[in-house]
Amino acid sequence: MKAVGYRTSLPLSDEQSLVDIDVPTPQATGRDLLVEVRAVSVNPVDAKVRMRSGPVGDEYKILGYDASGIVKSTGSDCTLFKPGDEVFYAGSIARQGTNSEFHLVDERIVGKKPKSLNFAQSAALPLTSITAWELLFDRFAVPRDSAGGGAILIIGGAGGVGSILIQLARRLTGLNVIATASRPETAEWCKELGAHHVIDHFKAFTAEFKRIGVNSAEYIASLTGTAQHYANLIEVLTPQGKVGIIDDPETLDAKPLKDKCASLHWEFMFARSLYRTPDMIAQHELLNEVADLVDAGLIRTTANEPFGIINAANLKELHALIESGKAKGKLVLESFS
Ligand SMILES: NC(=O)c1ccc[n+]([C@@H]2O[C@H](COP(=O)([O-])OP(=O)(O)OC[C@H]3O[C@@H](n4cnc5c(N)ncnc54)[C@H](OP(=O)(O)O)[C@@H]3O)[C@@H](O)[C@H]2O)c1
């Protein structure tokens, strides 16, 4: 089968950083599905793994987490899907990735693809939806009704995760949704997705909160630039509030949160599959719920127009766009030819 992989971690300027390869098609066993991949999307984690870790032994490492496709065959213990089912999912960080014509994935982290979206539009959603959902409902435990009240500040609102978190917070909770964006087009995007207010993440948050007439936020989702914004965000946190972090600050001091008696939450959407937690099927369930919300018209895809087919040249361009930190919504590729 066709795939895109690499043998050594290299910058994109090196021809060998991502190459088109042919590898044997794997076989599904146990609770694995063999999925014919129809579309993928690129996330910052693709670029981070490419730069930080190489393959084990002489195998090529194949990247790619988000995918949509069609189940080709199932392992003998599968109960959730059958051949022919259309699915979307975000894979496991511990396994070969989705930049391949066929891909193995544990059915407990796979959802049914939204019926109202095509494969490219669907591939944009799984990884960021799982992250946003787990942060909002599993870590922050925000009530799922409009009675909740309070505010959430979403730092990096127009990025992949922010674009879906804005929608979930707006449509499924009673929170006042404040997103950050630094450019007119990203600010507009956040408003279109449902943010009540947009503030600039390169200005002092206290002044920005004053401008929009909000005192503080009970929940702060620090999605991008946490190291840069940490002191700033604590200033606008409501006492006894919650801070959630998903990016990779080199160090993080929890002490400044003591004065406000605030709690710190890490979200890592790969943790359930990496540690095979007893509740890993929660990702199957939440992806199905996201698909239903999309089909009900409550949530929209965050995909931009597909950039092209799945090959090394196009993946390199998307890794470069992601590395620029300027992505708006999600970048997707579809089909292998
Ligand atoms: N832990 C997890 O489970 C998990 C899951 C998904 C992602 N992540 C990580 O979370 C981070 C965000 O992911 P993503 O997919 O949302 O990223 P992304 O799509 O690449 O984010 C791009 C957005 O970031 C904004 N941005 C750039 N620099 C910023 C800064 N200094 N402060 C605030 N915002 C800034 C930009 O907005 P403007 O153009 O308006 O400035 C842009 O729209 C990445 O580090 C990713 O690896 C972690």
The ligand as a Gaussian input file, in Angstrom:
#p B3LYP/6-31G(d) Opt

LIG

0 1
 N       -2.798000      17.874000      24.652000
 C       -3.556000      17.532000      23.645000
 O       -4.335000      16.562000      23.697000
 C       -3.496000      18.363000      22.392000
 C       -4.428000      18.161000      21.369000
 C       -4.389000      19.003000      20.261000
 C       -3.421000      19.986000      20.180000
 N       -2.512000      20.111000      21.176000
 C       -1.499000      21.180000      21.141000
 O       -2.204000      22.390000      21.355000
 C       -1.630000      23.452000      20.625000
 C       -2.708000      24.088000      19.750000
 O       -3.157000      23.153000      18.785000
 P       -4.061000      23.635000      17.562000
 O       -4.274000      22.466000      16.678000
 O       -5.245000      24.377000      18.049000
 O       -3.013000      24.662000      16.885000
 P       -3.063000      25.510000      15.567000
 O       -4.276000      25.161000      14.780000
 O       -1.748000      25.387000      14.890000
 O       -3.210000      26.990000      16.160000
 C       -3.074000      28.057000      15.302000
 C       -3.629000      29.308000      15.976000
 O       -2.807000      29.649000      17.079000
 C       -2.909000      31.035000      17.286000
 N       -1.654000      31.494000      17.888000
 C       -0.437000      31.563000      17.301000
 N        0.465000      32.030000      18.183000
 C       -0.210000      32.258000      19.358000
 C        0.160000      32.745000      20.632000
 N        1.421000      33.082000      20.910000
 N       -0.803000      32.852000      21.583000
 C       -2.074000      32.502000      21.337000
 N       -2.485000      32.025000      20.138000
 C       -1.564000      31.919000      19.157000
 C       -3.113000      31.622000      15.913000
 O       -4.061000      32.684000      16.040000
 P       -3.768000      34.150000      15.439000
 O       -3.343000      33.919000      14.017000
 O       -5.061000      34.847000      15.605000
 O       -2.646000      34.739000      16.287000
 C       -3.650000      30.475000      15.065000
 O       -4.984000      30.660000      14.638000
 C       -0.459000      22.826000      19.859000
 O        0.708000      22.988000      20.646000
 C       -0.824000      21.346000      19.812000
 O        0.288000      20.489000      19.679000
 C       -2.525000      19.333000      22.275000

